[in-house]
Amino acid sequence: MKKVMVLTALIAGLSCAVWAERVSIVQVTDMFGKTEFQIMNAEDFAALQKEIKEETAIFPAMVAAVQKEWAADKEKKIAFPGTRVKPRQAKKLQPDFTDEAKARPKLEKLEEREMDRIVKETEKYELQLKKIRDEAKRDAFVAKENAKKDAIQSAIQQVSKKMGEKLGRPVPSFGFAMDDAPAKADAKKAEKEKAEKEKADKKADKKKAEK
């Protein structure tokens, strides 16, 4: 009987240890709207949730303060982009994994999908530009879009700074999503085109060999 009890206790202890080591993929979106996927254990995710809860609690007051300063600044030519300023978010994705190595393939697929989304957005913007035949109108369109982007980044920076001052710590971000996304998208597009060319070349070589 004692042996059975000891064995049961050992199995229970082992199960708890295995469960404690489980990890999850967490989708984190910063204030600039840039999304990254990270592998976290339960402790790391709980710490992140705590930070985001603190940030979300003071977010409305910080936005209101920046909006007031924005309205008083005569240099600002664009209205405060309030709908584009959002606090950080984090979402744990299912399923959980027993270790990081098992989670990595899923993480890479999610990163690939996110990059594909950015590529499509960039291609959509490029298509819009191509449709504008008149060079002056195209330049005006680009200038207007850049001004909007600058206004959004400026607003987010100011709100993030105030939140950091209030919390006594910085609000983490992955960088300016709207700045580095086009470069990454171009690199991804070039990589895709290269893969397609290599595939076409192999197909052509195979046809030649068959002849």
C-alpha positions in Angstrom: 0.0 0.0 0.0 2.8 2.3 0.9 4.6 1.6 -2.4 1.4 2.4 -4.3 1.0 5.7 -2.4 4.7 6.7 -3.0 4.4 5.8 -6.7 1.2 7.8 -7.0 2.9 10.8 -5.4 5.9 10.5 -7.7 3.6 10.4 -10.8 1.6 13.4 -9.5 4.9 15.3 -8.9 6.2 14.4 -12.3 3.0 15.5 -14.0 3.1 18.9 -12.1 6.7 19.4 -13.2 5.9 18.6 -16.8 2.9 21.0 -16.8 5.0 23.7 -15.2 7.5 23.5 -18.1 4.8 24.0 -20.7 5.0 27.0 -23.0 2.7 29.0 -25.2 2.9 31.2 -28.3 1.8 34.7 -27.4 0.7 37.2 -30.0 1.9 40.6 -28.8 0.8 43.9 -30.5 2.6 47.0 -29.5 1.2 50.6 -29.6 2.5 51.1 -33.1 0.3 48.2 -34.3 3.3 46.0 -35.0 2.6 42.3 -34.1 5.2 39.8 -33.0 4.9 36.2 -31.8 6.8 35.1 -28.7 7.2 31.8 -26.9 6.5 32.2 -23.2 6.0 30.1 -20.1 3.1 30.8 -17.7 5.2 33.0 -15.5 6.4 35.2 -18.4 2.9 35.5 -19.8 1.5 36.5 -16.3 4.2 39.2 -16.0 3.3 40.6 -19.5 -0.4 40.6 -18.6 0.4 42.5 -15.4 2.3 45.2 -17.4 -0.4 45.5 -20.0 -3.1 45.8 -17.3 -1.1 48.7 -15.7 -0.7 50.4 -19.1 -4.4 50.0 -20.0 -5.5 51.5 -16.7 -3.8 54.8 -17.3 -4.1 54.9 -21.1 -7.3 57.0 -21.4 -5.9 59.8 -19.1 -2.6 59.8 -21.0 -4.4 60.0 -24.4 -6.6 62.9 -23.1 -3.5 64.8 -21.9 -1.7 64.4 -25.2 -4.8 65.3 -27.2 -5.1 68.5 -25.2 -1.4 69.4 -25.9 -1.9 68.5 -29.6 -4.9 70.8 -30.0 -2.9 73.7 -28.4 0.1 73.2 -30.7 -0.3 75.5 -33.7 2.4 73.6 -35.6 0.1 70.5 -35.8 -1.6 70.6 -39.2 -3.4 67.2 -38.8 -6.1 66.4 -36.2 -5.1 64.1 -33.3 -5.4 60.5 -34.7 -7.1 59.2 -31.6 -8.6 56.1 -33.2 -5.1 54.9 -34.2 -3.6 55.2 -30.7 -4.2 51.9 -28.8 -2.6 50.3 -25.8 -0.5 47.1 -26.1 -2.3 43.8 -26.4 -1.3 40.2 -25.8 -3.2 37.0 -26.6 -2.1 33.5 -25.8 -2.7 31.2 -28.7 -3.7 27.6 -28.5 -2.5 24.9 -28.2 0.2 24.8 -25.4 3.5 22.9 -26.0 5.6 20.8 -23.8 8.8 22.6 -24.7 10.1 25.5 -26.9 11.4 23.1 -29.7 7.9 21.8 -30.3 6.5 25.4 -30.4 9.0 26.8 -32.8 7.5 25.4 -36.1 4.2 26.9 -35.3 5.9 30.2 -34.4 7.6 30.3 -37.7 4.4 29.6 -39.6 2.7 32.5 -37.8 5.6 34.8 -38.5 5.4 33.8 -42.2 1.7 34.6 -42.3 2.2 38.0 -40.7 4.9 38.9 -43.2 2.7 37.8 -46.1 0.0 40.1 -44.7 2.5 43.0 -44.7 3.6 42.2 -48.2 0.0 42.3 -49.4 -0.6 45.7 -47.7 2.5 47.0 -49.4 1.5 45.7 -52.8 -2.0 47.2 -52.3 -0.4 50.6 -51.6 1.9 50.3 -54.7 -1.1 49.5 -56.8 -2.8 52.6 -55.6 0.2 54.7 -56.7 0.3 53.1 -60.1 -3.3 54.0 -60.7 -2.5 57.7 -60.3 -1.1 58.6 -63.7 -0.6 62.3 -63.0 2.8 62.8 -61.4 1.8 65.9 -59.4 -1.3 64.1 -58.0 0.8 61.1 -57.2 3.3 63.2 -55.3 0.5 64.9 -53.4 -1.0 61.6 -52.5 2.3 60.3 -51.2 2.9 63.5 -49.2 -0.6 63.2 -47.7 -0.1 59.6 -46.7 3.3 60.3 -45.2 1.9 63.2 -43.2 -0.8 60.9 -41.8 1.8 58.3 -40.9 4.0 60.9 -39.2 1.1 62.2 -37.2 0.2 58.7 -36.0 3.7 57.9 -35.0 4.1 61.3 -33.2 0.9 60.8 -31.3 1.8 57.2 -30.2 5.3 58.4 -29.2 3.9 61.1 -27.0 1.3 58.9 -25.4 3.9 56.2 -24.8 6.3 58.7 -23.3 3.6 60.0 -20.8 2.7 56.4 -19.9 6.3 55.6 -19.2 6.7 58.6 -17.0 3.6 57.7 -15.1 4.6 54.1 -14.7 8.2 54.7 -14.0 9.2 52.3 -16.7 9.2 52.3 -20.5 6.3 50.9 -22.5 8.0 48.3 -24.7 7.6 48.4 -28.5 9.1 46.6 -31.5 9.9 49.7 -33.4 8.0 51.8 -35.9 5.8 49.3 -37.7 5.1 51.7 -40.5 8.7 52.5 -41.0 10.3 49.1 -41.3 7.4 47.1 -42.7 7.9 48.3 -46.3 11.6 47.3 -46.2 10.8 43.9 -44.7 8.0 43.5 -47.2 10.3 44.2 -50.1 12.8 41.7 -48.8 10.1 39.1 -48.5 8.8 39.9 -52.0 12.3 39.5 -53.4 12.7 36.2 -51.6 9.4 35.0 -52.9 10.3 36.0 -56.5 13.6 34.3 -56.2 12.0 31.0 -55.0 9.5 31.2 -57.9 12.3 31.8 -60.4 14.3 28.8 -59.1 11.2 26.6 -59.3 10.5 27.7 -62.9 14.2 27.1 -63.8 14.1 23.6 -62.3 10.9 22.9 -64.2 12.5 24.1 -67.5 15.6 22.0 -66.9 13.5 19.0 -66.2 11.6 19.5 -69.5 14.9 19.8 -71.4 16.2 16.6 -69.8 13.1 14.8 -70.8 13.6 15.8 -74.5 
